[in-house]
Amino acid sequence: MFDPETAAIRFGTGLSPQIAPPQSVTAMLDGLKGPDAMAARIPIAPFSERLDSFPAYNELSKARTVARKAGDSAAERAARDAQRKYRRALGVERLQDMNAALARAAETPDGLRERLVWFWADHFTAIGRNPPAETALSGYVEEAIRPHVTGNFAQLLRAVELHPIMLTYLDQHVSVGPNSRAAQKAKRGLNENLARELLELHTVGVDGSYTQSDVRELARLLTGAGFSPRQGGFRYRENIAEPGEKRVLGASYGSEAPNETEMLRFLDDVAVHPDTARHIARKLVVHFVSDRPDPDHVAHVAAAFAESGGELMPTYAALLEHPAAWAHPDTKVKPPADFVASSLRALGLGHDALRGLKPNRVRLLIAAPLAAMRQPWRTPAGPDGWPEEAEEWITPQGLAGRLQWAMTVPQVLMRELPEPLAFAEAALGRRLTPEIAFAAQNAETRWEAVGLVLASPAFQRR
């Protein structure tokens, strides 16, 4: 059953030489019920504080276009240089956000919260389509996801689906109702991207009981949801919203006078759909426990989700209280970002070590290695997020990137490396094997010993 080290490694961000692992499931859940200490101590600006970057970048792009059309090469060069400078500034901000997220994972006494934030950020994957949106991704997570990870799934779903980052990523902001007031003037038509991903990925799941008709009807219902940075972000635009009734998943929504309320009513309904309960339960068990989940474990979590009306705390309790949560061997492989975060935690490195790094060093030591390990920071290939399967991460390229990071970065970040055996014991606990202990003690240098521990299969899995 419950094991503190498994709790820290499988359901948290790893073992730490400075922070004791949780001592019970109750302690883990109590940590979630308390204040979000890491968000307060290591702040990341929410999306609402980044809105100015969108019109500012657009103005620079516009100036460059105007100069090019006018044939003014000097003005075009100046506009191009200004745009590049602004893009670099946005890139630095993004690196700072990445550092803050990793530092939270490295220092938190509440590892489950950080893992849940990362889980839901991946479940509700959004990818920036331009430099301001790329930089604002962390603000989206901070604003739409983090405050809701311990609440009700419907609240989380509302916050995510109607967030400007999600609306722009899936082109919902340019979707126009075929019979709307703006339809005659608009060159764009109905866009089904958000409707499809909302059903297929975010709620009922690819095997859920929905049809293509449901996707199209939901796309009609979602028209009107848009984004205006000059007007505070989300904006409902009645002139492009499709009027009339829409039938989605067997229920009727909408009215002759389109309004935001009917969209919200659908989100509340689909949040507690039986297929949604099963889909969310399976994703949680797969993510935290096993790529081949125990059917009874999934059913137990789904029942808690359904019976509580989508309350997430009872859902997490069901995830943790089932015997299968603790019975599986460590078969899950840490994705690269989790590997880096848990390595920093094992080394006792956190915000103080990371915030002093200059942007180029951050790129060299963290951002570029994550990309080499095939997980560039918050940039998955598509809306389905990062893969869960171990074989997706254990590849020649991925392993080479992990080994290189383990062997080089710790010695750069630390003035004095820990004693090898003590580090191995702190990083692995009872997962320390005689073979790893022997290799660490007999390495030629301390940095090689640390690298061998971090690169070991025992540290890579959870």
TADAKA-V487482 format. One record per pair of residues at least 12 apart in sequence whose ideal C-beta (glycine too) atoms are under 10 Angstrom apart, sorted by sequence separation. I is the first residue (numbers start at 1). J is the second residue. D is the distance in whole Angstrom. If there is no record, write none. Layout:
# TADAKA-V487482
i,j,d
I,J,D
I,J,D
This chain:
# TADAKA-V487482
i,j,d
8,20,9
9,21,8
63,75,8
64,76,6
67,79,5
68,80,9
102,114,10
105,117,9
125,137,10
128,140,9
144,156,8
147,159,8
148,160,8
174,186,9
176,188,5
177,189,9
178,190,6
198,210,10
199,211,10
224,236,5
225,237,8
242,254,8
243,255,7
244,256,6
253,265,6
254,266,9
281,293,9
285,297,5
286,298,9
303,315,10
304,316,9
354,366,8
374,386,9
375,387,10
424,436,6
425,437,8
428,440,10
440,452,6
8,21,4
63,76,9
64,77,9
66,79,8
67,80,9
101,114,8
104,117,9
105,118,8
144,157,10
146,159,10
174,187,10
175,188,7
176,189,6
177,190,7
223,236,10
224,237,5
241,254,9
243,256,5
244,257,10
253,266,5
282,295,9
284,297,9
285,298,5
301,314,10
302,315,9
304,317,7
305,318,8
374,387,10
410,423,10
424,437,6
427,440,10
436,449,10
439,452,5
440,453,6
7,21,6
8,22,7
11,25,9
64,78,9
65,79,8
126,140,6
144,158,9
145,159,7
174,188,5
175,189,8
176,190,7
196,210,9
223,237,9
224,238,6
226,240,7
243,257,7
244,258,9
251,265,9
284,298,9
285,299,10
301,315,6
304,318,4
305,319,10
439,453,8
6,21,9
7,22,5
63,78,8
64,79,4
126,141,9
144,159,4
145,160,7
174,189,9
175,190,6
176,191,8
195,210,10
199,214,7
200,215,8
223,238,10
224,239,8
225,240,9
226,241,9
243,258,5
251,266,8
282,297,9
283,298,9
285,300,9
301,316,9
303,318,7
304,319,8
421,436,10
424,439,9
425,440,9
4,20,8
5,21,6
7,23,8
12,28,8
63,79,4
64,80,6
101,117,8
121,137,9
124,140,9
143,159,8
144,160,5
175,191,4
196,212,9
199,215,6
224,240,6
225,241,8
241,257,9
242,258,7
246,262,8
253,269,9
281,297,8
282,298,5
285,301,6
301,317,9
302,318,8
421,437,6
424,440,5
436,452,7
437,453,9
439,455,10
440,456,9
4,21,4
5,22,10
7,24,8
11,28,7
62,79,9
63,80,9
64,81,10
101,118,8
121,138,9
124,141,9
143,160,10
144,161,9
171,188,9
174,191,6
175,192,8
198,215,9
223,240,6
224,241,3
241,258,3
245,262,10
249,266,8
281,298,5
282,299,10
284,301,6
285,302,9
301,318,5
304,321,9
420,437,9
421,438,10
423,440,7
424,441,8
436,453,6
439,456,8
3,21,9
4,22,6
7,25,8
61,79,8
64,82,8
126,144,9
144,162,9
145,163,9
173,191,9
175,193,8
196,214,10
197,215,10
223,241,5
224,242,8
240,258,9
241,259,8
248,266,6
251,269,6
280,298,10
281,299,8
283,301,10
284,302,9
300,318,5
301,319,5
304,322,10
374,392,8
375,393,8
422,440,9
4,23,6
12,31,10
60,79,6
61,80,10
63,82,8
64,83,6
121,140,8
140,159,10
141,160,10
144,163,4
172,191,6
174,193,10
175,194,8
195,214,8
196,215,5
199,218,7
222,241,9
223,242,5
238,257,8
239,258,9
241,260,9
251,270,9
279,298,10
281,300,8
282,301,8
299,318,10
300,319,8
301,320,10
374,393,8
420,439,9
421,440,6
2,22,9
4,24,8
7,27,9
8,28,10
59,79,10
60,80,9
63,83,8
101,121,9
121,141,5
124,144,8
140,160,8
143,163,7
144,164,9
171,191,5
172,192,10
175,195,9
192,212,9
195,215,5
196,216,9
198,218,7
221,241,9
222,242,9
223,243,10
238,258,5
246,266,9
249,269,8
278,298,7
281,301,4
282,302,8
301,321,10
373,393,8
420,440,4
421,441,6
436,456,5
2,23,9
7,28,6
60,81,10
120,141,8
121,142,10
124,145,7
143,164,10
144,165,8
170,191,8
171,192,9
172,193,7
173,194,9
194,215,10
195,216,7
198,219,10
220,241,9
221,242,7
237,258,9
238,259,7
241,262,10
248,269,9
249,270,7
278,299,8
280,301,8
281,302,4
284,305,9
297,318,9
298,319,10
300,321,8
301,322,7
374,395,7
419,440,9
420,441,6
432,453,8
435,456,9
436,457,9
2,24,6
60,82,6
61,83,7
123,145,9
141,163,10
143,165,9
144,166,8
170,192,9
171,193,5
172,194,4
193,215,10
195,217,8
196,218,8
220,242,4
236,258,8
238,260,9
241,263,9
248,270,8
277,299,10
280,302,8
281,303,8
297,319,8
300,322,5
344,366,9
373,395,9
419,441,10
420,442,9
436,458,6
2,25,6
4,27,9
59,82,10
60,83,4
118,141,9
121,144,9
140,163,6
170,193,4
171,194,7
172,195,8
192,215,6
195,218,4
196,219,8
219,242,9
220,243,9
223,246,10
236,259,8
278,301,9
279,302,9
281,304,8
299,322,10
300,323,10
374,397,6
375,398,9
420,443,6
423,446,8
427,450,9
433,456,8
435,458,9
436,459,8
1,25,9
2,26,10
59,83,10
60,84,9
117,141,7
120,144,9
121,145,6
139,163,10
140,164,8
141,165,9
169,193,9
170,194,4
192,216,6
194,218,8
195,219,4
198,222,8
220,244,8
221,245,10
222,246,9
236,260,4
249,273,7
277,301,8
278,302,5
281,305,6
298,322,9
300,324,9
301,325,10
373,397,8
374,398,5
432,456,9
433,457,9
2,27,10
60,85,9
61,86,10
117,142,9
120,145,5
121,146,9
140,165,4
169,194,9
170,195,9
172,197,10
194,219,7
195,220,8
217,242,10
220,245,10
221,246,5
235,260,10
236,261,10
277,302,4
278,303,10
280,305,6
281,306,9
297,322,5
300,325,10
340,365,10
372,397,7
373,398,5
420,445,9
424,449,8
428,453,7
431,456,9
433,458,6
2,28,9
57,83,8
60,86,6
119,145,10
120,146,8
139,165,8
140,166,8
170,196,9
172,198,10
190,216,8
192,218,8
193,219,8
195,221,8
220,246,5
221,247,10
222,248,10
234,260,9
249,275,9
276,302,9
277,303,8
279,305,10
280,306,10
296,322,8
297,323,8
298,324,9
340,366,7
372,398,9
373,399,9
375,401,9
420,446,6
423,449,7
424,450,9
427,453,6
428,454,10
431,457,10
432,458,7
59,86,10
60,87,9
118,145,9
167,194,7
170,197,6
192,219,4
195,222,6
219,246,9
220,247,10
221,248,6
236,263,8
275,302,10
277,304,9
278,305,9
296,323,9
297,324,4
373,400,9
374,401,7
419,446,8
420,447,10
423,450,6
426,453,9
427,454,7
431,458,5
432,459,10
117,145,6
120,148,8
121,149,10
136,164,8
137,165,7
166,194,7
169,197,9
170,198,9
191,219,7
192,220,9
194,222,6
195,223,10
217,245,9
218,246,7
220,248,9
274,302,8
277,305,4
278,306,9
284,312,10
288,316,10
294,322,8
296,324,7
297,325,7
372,400,8
373,401,4
417,445,8
418,446,7
420,448,9
421,449,8
424,452,9
425,453,10
428,456,8
430,458,10
431,459,8
57,86,6
116,145,9
117,146,5
120,149,6
136,165,6
140,169,9
190,219,6
193,222,10
217,246,4
218,247,10
219,248,10
276,305,8
277,306,4
294,323,9
295,324,10
337,366,9
340,369,7
372,401,4
373,402,6
417,446,4
420,449,4
424,453,5
427,456,9
429,458,10
56,86,7
57,87,8
116,146,9
119,149,8
190,220,7
192,222,9
216,246,9
217,247,6
218,248,5
276,306,9
277,307,9
280,310,8
289,319,8
294,324,4
297,327,9
339,369,10
340,370,7
371,401,9
372,402,9
416,446,9
417,447,6
419,449,9
420,450,7
423,453,6
424,454,10
428,458,5
431,461,8
117,148,10
133,164,9
166,197,9
191,222,9
194,225,8
217,248,5
218,249,8
223,254,10
274,305,10
277,308,10
284,315,7
288,319,7
289,320,10
293,324,8
294,325,9
297,328,9
339,370,9
370,401,8
373,404,9
417,448,10
418,449,9
423,454,9
427,458,9
428,459,6
431,462,10
114,146,10
117,149,6
124,156,8
133,165,6
136,168,10
137,169,9
162,194,10
166,198,9
190,222,10
191,223,9
214,246,10
216,248,9
217,249,9
221,253,5
274,306,6
280,312,9
284,316,8
287,319,10
288,320,9
369,401,6
372,404,8
373,405,7
414,446,10
417,449,8
418,450,7
420,452,8
421,453,10
424,456,9
427,459,6
53,86,8
57,90,8
113,146,9
116,149,5
120,153,10
123,156,9
124,157,9
161,194,7
190,223,7
214,247,8
215,248,9
220,253,9
221,254,6
272,305,8
273,306,9
277,310,8
285,318,10
289,322,9
294,327,8
336,369,8
337,370,6
340,373,8
368,401,10
369,402,9
372,405,8
414,447,9
417,450,6
420,453,8
56,90,10
94,128,9
115,149,10
116,150,8
126,160,8
161,195,10
213,247,8
214,248,5
220,254,8
224,258,6
271,305,10
272,306,7
276,310,8
281,315,7
284,318,9
285,319,7
290,324,8
294,328,8
336,370,5
339,373,8
411,445,9
417,451,10
424,458,9
114,149,10
124,159,9
133,168,6
213,248,9
214,249,6
217,252,10
218,253,9
223,258,8
224,259,8
225,260,8
280,315,7
284,319,5
289,324,7
290,325,10
293,328,9
335,370,9
336,371,9
340,375,9
369,404,7
370,405,9
411,446,8
412,447,9
418,453,10
424,459,9
53,89,9
113,149,7
120,156,7
124,160,4
129,165,10
133,169,8
161,197,9
166,202,9
214,250,9
217,253,8
224,260,7
272,308,9
289,325,6
292,328,9
336,372,9
337,373,9
339,375,9
369,405,5
410,446,9
411,447,4
414,450,9
53,90,7
94,131,9
101,138,7
112,149,10
113,150,8
123,160,9
124,161,8
126,163,8
128,165,7
161,198,6
211,248,10
217,254,9
221,258,9
272,309,6
273,310,9
281,318,8
285,322,9
288,325,7
289,326,9
290,327,10
291,328,10
336,373,4
338,375,9
340,377,10
368,405,10
369,406,10
410,447,6
411,448,9
90,128,10
93,131,10
97,135,8
100,138,8
126,164,10
127,165,9
130,168,9
160,198,9
210,248,8
211,249,9
220,258,10
224,262,10
225,263,7
271,309,9
272,310,5
277,315,9
281,319,8
289,327,9
290,328,5
335,373,8
336,374,7
337,375,6
409,447,10
93,132,10
96,135,10
97,136,9
98,137,10
121,160,10
124,163,9
126,165,5
129,168,6
210,249,6
224,263,7
271,310,5
285,324,8
289,328,6
290,329,9
292,331,8
335,374,9
336,375,4
337,376,10
366,405,9
369,408,9
408,447,8
411,450,8
50,90,9
53,93,9
90,130,10
91,131,7
94,134,6
95,135,10
97,137,8
98,138,8
101,141,8
120,160,8
126,166,5
128,168,8
129,169,6
180,220,10
183,223,10
209,249,7
210,250,10
223,263,9
285,325,8
288,328,10
291,331,7
335,375,6
336,376,9
337,377,7
365,405,8
369,409,7
407,447,7
410,450,5
411,451,8
90,131,5
93,134,10
94,135,5
97,138,4
101,142,9
124,165,10
125,166,9
126,167,9
128,169,7
157,198,8
161,202,7
179,220,9
182,223,10
208,249,9
209,250,9
221,262,7
222,263,6
268,309,10
290,331,6
291,332,7
336,377,10
337,378,9
406,447,10
407,448,7
409,450,10
410,451,7
89,131,9
90,132,6
93,135,5
94,136,9
96,138,9
97,139,8
100,142,10
124,166,7
126,168,8
127,169,6
129,171,9
160,202,7
161,203,9
177,219,9
178,220,8
221,263,6
268,310,9
289,331,9
290,332,7
291,333,9
406,448,10
409,451,9
50,93,8
87,130,9
88,131,9
90,133,10
91,134,8
92,135,9
93,136,9
94,137,8
126,169,4
127,170,10
177,220,6
180,223,7
285,328,10
289,332,7
365,408,8
366,409,8
407,450,8
408,451,8
410,453,10
87,131,5
90,134,7
91,135,7
94,138,7
97,141,9
125,169,8
126,170,8
175,219,7
177,221,9
179,223,10
180,224,8
221,265,10
222,266,9
288,332,8
364,408,10
365,409,5
406,450,7
407,451,4
410,454,7
86,131,8
87,132,9
90,135,4
93,138,9
97,142,9
157,202,7
175,220,9
177,222,10
178,223,9
204,249,8
218,263,9
221,266,6
222,267,10
287,332,8
364,409,9
406,451,4
407,452,8
409,454,9
86,132,9
89,135,9
90,136,9
93,139,10
156,202,10
157,203,7
177,223,4
203,249,10
221,267,10
286,332,9
405,451,9
406,452,8
87,134,10
172,219,9
175,222,7
176,223,7
177,224,7
365,412,6
366,413,10
404,451,9
406,453,8
407,454,8
45,93,8
83,131,9
87,135,9
175,223,5
176,224,10
218,266,7
364,412,9
365,413,7
403,451,7
406,454,4
407,455,7
175,224,9
199,248,9
217,266,10
337,386,9
402,451,10
403,452,9
405,454,8
406,455,4
153,203,9
172,222,6
175,225,8
199,249,8
336,386,9
405,455,9
406,456,9
45,96,9
172,223,8
175,226,9
335,386,6
361,412,8
403,454,9
404,455,9
44,96,8
45,97,8
170,222,10
172,224,9
173,225,7
174,226,8
188,240,9
190,242,8
218,270,9
335,387,8
361,413,9
402,454,8
403,455,5
44,97,5
172,225,6
173,226,5
174,227,10
186,239,10
195,248,9
335,388,9
402,455,6
406,459,9
44,98,10
172,226,8
173,227,5
185,239,9
186,240,7
339,393,9
406,460,10
44,99,10
45,100,10
167,222,9
172,227,9
173,228,9
182,237,8
185,240,10
333,388,9
338,393,10
357,412,9
44,100,5
181,237,10
182,238,9
183,239,9
214,270,10
332,388,8
333,389,8
334,390,10
357,413,8
399,455,8
42,99,9
43,100,7
44,101,7
180,237,9
181,238,8
182,239,5
183,240,8
332,389,10
333,390,4
335,392,9
336,393,7
356,413,10
402,459,10
42,100,5
167,225,6
168,226,9
180,238,8
181,239,5
182,240,4
332,390,7
333,391,8
335,393,6
402,460,7
41,100,10
42,101,9
166,225,9
167,226,7
168,227,6
180,239,6
181,240,8
182,241,9
183,242,9
331,390,7
333,392,8
334,393,8
339,398,10
343,402,9
354,413,8
42,102,10
44,104,9
162,222,9
167,227,5
180,240,5
181,241,9
210,270,9
333,393,5
349,409,10
353,413,6
39,100,10
42,103,5
161,222,8
164,225,9
166,227,10
173,234,10
176,237,9
177,238,10
180,241,6
332,393,10
333,394,6
349,410,8
353,414,8
399,460,9
38,100,9
41,103,9
42,104,5
163,225,10
164,226,8
165,227,9
173,235,9
177,239,9
179,241,10
180,242,6
181,243,9
208,270,10
336,398,7
339,401,10
340,402,9
343,405,8
347,409,9
353,415,10
398,460,10
38,101,10
41,104,8
162,225,6
164,227,4
176,239,9
177,240,6
179,242,6
180,243,7
210,273,9
335,398,10
339,402,6
343,406,7
347,410,6
394,457,9
42,106,10
161,225,8
162,226,10
163,227,9
164,228,8
173,237,9
176,240,5
177,241,5
178,242,7
179,243,6
203,267,9
209,273,8
346,410,9
349,413,6
38,103,8
39,104,8
42,107,8
162,227,10
164,229,8
175,240,8
176,241,9
177,242,3
179,244,7
202,267,10
208,273,8
209,274,9
210,275,8
333,398,9
336,401,7
340,405,7
344,409,9
349,414,7
38,104,4
41,107,8
42,108,9
167,233,10
174,240,9
175,241,10
176,242,8
177,243,7
203,269,10
204,270,7
208,274,9
209,275,6
336,402,7
339,405,8
340,406,10
343,409,8
344,410,9
347,413,7
348,414,9
394,460,8
37,104,10
38,105,9
41,108,9
167,234,7
173,240,10
175,242,9
177,244,9
203,270,5
208,275,4
339,406,9
343,410,7
347,414,6
393,460,8
394,461,10
36,104,10
164,232,10
165,233,9
167,235,10
198,266,9
202,270,9
203,271,7
205,273,10
207,275,8
208,276,8
334,402,9
38,107,7
61,130,9
164,233,5
198,267,8
202,271,10
203,272,10
204,273,6
336,405,8
340,409,8
344,413,8
37,107,10
38,108,5
163,233,8
164,234,6
203,273,7
204,274,9
205,275,6
208,278,8
343,413,10
347,417,8
348,418,8
390,460,9
37,108,8
38,109,9
126,197,10
162,233,10
163,234,7
164,235,9
199,270,8
204,275,4
205,276,8
207,278,9
208,279,7
347,418,7
390,461,8
36,108,10
37,109,8
38,110,7
58,130,9
125,197,9
162,234,6
198,270,8
203,275,8
204,276,5
207,279,8
346,418,9
37,110,7
57,130,7
124,197,9
203,276,5
204,277,9
205,278,7
206,279,8
36,110,8
39,113,9
57,131,6
58,132,8
124,198,10
162,236,9
199,273,10
202,276,9
203,277,10
204,278,9
205,279,3
34,109,10
35,110,10
38,113,7
39,114,10
57,132,5
204,279,6
205,280,9
207,282,10
348,423,10
34,110,8
37,113,9
38,114,7
54,130,8
56,132,8
57,133,9
125,201,8
199,275,9
203,279,7
204,280,10
347,423,8
31,108,9
36,113,7
53,130,10
54,131,10
55,132,9
124,201,8
125,202,10
181,258,10
199,276,10
202,279,9
203,280,8
205,282,8
346,423,7
31,109,7
32,110,7
39,117,9
53,131,8
54,132,5
57,135,10
123,201,8
124,202,6
180,258,8
201,279,9
202,280,9
205,283,8
346,424,10
348,426,9
31,110,4
34,113,9
38,117,10
53,132,4
54,133,8
123,202,7
200,279,10
347,426,9
30,110,9
31,111,8
32,112,6
52,132,9
53,133,9
346,426,6
347,427,8
31,112,6
32,113,6
36,117,9
51,132,9
177,258,8
346,427,4
28,110,8
31,113,7
50,132,7
53,135,7
54,136,8
201,283,10
345,427,9
346,428,8
27,110,10
28,111,9
29,112,8
50,133,10
53,136,7
28,112,5
32,116,8
343,427,8
27,112,10
28,113,9
50,135,7
51,136,8
342,427,8
47,133,10
50,136,5
53,139,10
19,106,10
22,109,9
49,136,9
50,137,10
19,107,8
21,109,10
22,110,9
48,136,10
50,138,9
51,139,9
13,102,10
18,107,9
19,108,8
20,109,8
22,111,8
47,136,5
50,139,5
16,106,8
19,109,5
21,111,8
22,112,8
45,135,10
46,136,9
47,137,9
49,139,7
50,140,9
143,233,9
13,104,9
14,105,8
16,107,8
18,109,10
19,110,10
45,136,9
47,138,9
48,139,8
13,105,4
14,106,8
16,108,9
19,111,9
46,138,9
47,139,4
12,105,9
13,106,7
16,109,9
45,138,8
46,139,5
47,140,5
49,142,9
50,143,10
136,229,10
13,107,9
44,138,5
45,139,6
46,140,8
47,141,9
48,142,10
49,143,9
13,108,6
16,111,9
44,139,7
46,141,9
47,142,7
48,143,6
12,108,8
15,111,10
46,142,5
47,143,5
291,387,10
12,109,10
13,110,9
14,111,7
44,141,8
45,142,7
46,143,4
47,144,7
132,229,9
291,388,6
292,389,10
12,110,8
13,111,4
44,142,5
45,143,9
46,144,9
162,260,8
290,388,10
291,389,5
12,111,2
13,112,9
43,142,9
44,143,10
287,386,10
291,390,6
11,111,7
12,112,6
13,113,10
46,146,9
290,390,10
291,391,9
10,111,10
11,112,5
12,113,9
13,114,5
46,147,9
162,263,7
287,388,6
291,392,10
330,431,7
9,111,9
12,114,8
13,115,6
44,146,9
161,263,9
162,264,8
283,385,10
286,388,5
8,111,6
12,115,6
39,142,7
161,264,10
286,389,9
347,450,7
7,111,8
8,112,9
11,115,6
346,450,9
7,112,8
10,115,9
11,116,9
13,118,9
158,263,9
161,266,10
162,267,8
283,388,8
158,264,6
161,267,6
347,453,10
39,146,6
157,264,10
160,267,10
343,450,9
346,453,8
347,454,8
38,146,10
39,147,9
159,267,10
343,451,10
346,454,7
158,267,5
161,270,10
36,146,7
54,164,9
154,264,9
157,267,5
158,268,8
343,453,9
36,147,8
156,267,10
157,268,8
343,454,5
155,267,10
342,454,9
343,455,10
36,149,9
51,164,8
154,267,6
155,268,9
157,270,8
158,271,8
346,459,8
36,150,9
54,168,9
153,267,10
154,268,5
157,271,5
340,454,10
153,268,10
154,269,9
156,271,8
339,454,8
34,150,10
47,163,7
48,164,10
152,268,9
154,270,9
155,271,9
339,455,10
343,459,8
32,149,8
33,150,7
47,164,7
153,270,10
154,271,4
342,459,8
32,150,5
47,165,7
153,271,5
154,272,7
342,460,9
152,271,8
153,272,8
157,276,9
152,272,9
339,459,8
342,462,8
29,150,9
339,460,7
154,276,10
338,460,10
153,276,8
339,462,10
153,277,9
333,457,9
338,462,8
334,459,8
334,460,6
153,280,7
330,457,9
333,460,6
334,461,7
330,458,8
332,460,10
333,461,6
334,462,6
330,459,10
332,461,6
333,462,8
330,460,9
331,461,7
332,462,5
330,461,4
331,462,9
329,461,8
330,462,6
153,305,7
157,310,9
156,310,9
153,308,9
154,309,8
155,310,9
123,279,10
152,308,9
153,309,9
154,310,6
156,312,7
123,280,8
152,309,7
153,310,4
154,311,10
155,312,9
152,310,5
153,311,8
151,310,9
152,311,6
153,312,6
123,283,6
151,311,8
152,312,7
122,283,9
123,284,9
150,311,9
151,312,6
152,313,9
150,312,6
151,313,8
153,315,8
120,283,10
149,312,7
150,313,6
119,283,8
123,287,9
148,312,8
149,313,10
119,284,7
122,287,8
150,316,8
149,316,9
116,284,9
119,287,5
118,287,9
119,288,8
58,229,9
116,287,10
115,287,9
116,288,9
54,227,9
55,228,10
56,229,9
115,288,8
289,462,10
54,228,9
55,229,6
288,462,9
54,229,4
55,230,6
51,227,10
53,229,8
54,230,9
112,288,9
51,228,9
52,229,7
51,229,4
52,230,9
206,384,9
50,229,9
51,230,8
54,233,10
51,231,9
51,232,7
201,382,10
202,383,9
51,233,6
201,383,6
50,233,10
200,383,9
201,384,6
48,232,8
200,384,9
201,385,8
48,233,6
197,382,9
47,233,7
197,383,5
196,383,9
197,384,8
194,383,10
193,383,8
120,312,9
116,312,8
116,316,7
112,316,8
112,319,10
112,320,8
122,335,9
170,383,7
169,383,8
118,335,9
166,383,9
118,337,8
118,338,8
115,338,8
118,341,9
114,338,10
115,341,10
114,341,8
111,341,10
111,342,9
105,337,9
105,338,8
108,341,10
106,340,9
111,345,8
102,337,8
105,340,9
106,341,6
101,337,8
102,338,10
105,341,4
106,342,8
104,341,9
105,342,8
106,343,9
107,344,9
108,345,9
141,378,8
102,340,6
103,341,9
106,344,4
107,345,8
140,378,9
98,337,9
102,341,5
105,344,8
106,345,4
138,377,9
101,341,8
105,345,7
106,346,9
137,377,9
138,378,7
102,343,10
103,344,8
106,347,8
107,348,9
137,378,5
98,340,10
102,344,6
103,345,10
106,348,8
107,349,9
108,350,9
137,379,9
102,345,9
106,349,6
107,350,4
134,377,10
106,350,4
107,351,6
134,378,8
105,350,9
106,351,8
107,352,9
134,379,8
103,349,9
104,350,9
102,349,9
103,350,5
104,351,8
106,353,9
102,350,9
103,351,4
106,354,8
102,351,9
103,352,8
103,353,8
128,378,9
100,351,7
103,354,5
127,378,8
128,379,8
99,351,8
102,354,7
103,355,7
126,378,9
127,379,6
125,378,8
127,380,7
99,353,10
100,354,8
125,379,10
126,380,10
127,381,9
99,354,4
100,355,8
125,380,6
127,382,8
98,354,9
99,355,6
122,378,9
125,381,10
127,383,8
99,356,10
121,378,7
125,382,8
126,383,8
96,354,9
99,357,7
122,380,7
125,383,5
127,385,10
95,354,10
96,355,8
124,383,9
125,384,7
126,385,10
99,359,10
118,378,10
125,385,4
96,357,10
123,384,10
124,385,8
125,386,8
95,357,9
122,384,9
123,385,7
95,358,10
96,359,8
99,362,6
122,385,4
95,359,5
98,362,7
102,366,7
121,385,8
122,386,6
94,359,10
95,360,9
92,358,9
93,359,10
95,361,10
96,362,8
119,385,10
122,388,9
92,359,5
95,362,5
99,366,7
91,359,8
92,360,10
94,362,10
95,363,7
98,366,7
99,367,10
102,370,10
118,386,10
98,367,7
89,359,10
92,362,9
88,359,9
92,363,10
95,366,8
91,363,9
95,367,6
98,370,8
94,367,9
102,377,9
91,367,9
101,377,9
11,288,6
101,378,9
10,288,6
11,289,9
10,289,7
98,377,5
32,312,9
33,313,7
97,377,9
98,378,8
32,313,7
97,378,9
95,377,9
94,377,8
29,313,7
32,316,7
94,378,9
29,314,10
32,317,10
29,316,7
28,316,8
29,317,6
28,317,9
25,316,9
26,317,9
29,320,7
25,317,7
28,320,6
29,321,9
25,319,10
26,320,9
25,320,5
26,321,10
24,320,10
25,321,6
25,325,9
25,326,9
11,316,9
11,319,8
42,350,8
11,320,7
42,351,5
41,351,8
42,354,10
7,320,8
38,351,10
42,355,9
11,325,8
10,325,8
11,326,10
10,326,8
2,320,8
7,325,9
10,328,8
2,321,9
6,325,9
7,326,8
1,321,9
6,326,6
10,330,7
14,334,8
1,322,10
2,323,10
6,327,10
9,330,7
13,334,10
1,323,6
6,328,9
10,332,7
2,325,9
3,326,6
9,332,10
1,325,9
2,326,6
6,330,8
14,338,8
1,326,5
9,334,9
13,338,7
14,339,9
1,327,8
16,342,9
19,345,8
14,341,7
15,342,8
18,345,9
13,341,6
14,342,3
16,344,10
17,345,9
13,342,6
14,343,8
16,345,5
17,346,7
19,348,9
12,342,9
14,344,9
15,345,7
16,346,7
17,347,8
18,348,6
13,344,9
14,345,5
15,346,6
16,347,9
17,348,5
13,345,6
14,346,6
16,348,7
18,350,9
9,342,8
12,345,9
13,346,10
8,342,9
16,350,9
8,345,9
115,462,10
17,418,8
17,422,8
17,423,8
17,425,9
18,426,9
21,429,8
17,426,4
15,425,9
16,426,8
17,427,8
15,426,6
16,427,9
15,427,6
14,427,8
15,428,7
14,428,10
15,429,6
15,431,9
9,427,10
9,428,9
9,429,8
8,429,8
9,431,8
5,428,9
6,429,9
5,429,4
6,430,9
4,429,9
5,430,6
6,431,9
3,429,10
5,431,7
3,430,9
15,459,10
14,459,8
14,462,8
9,458,10
13,462,10
9,459,9
12,462,9
10,461,9
11,462,9
9,461,9
10,462,5
9,462,5
8,462,9
6,462,8
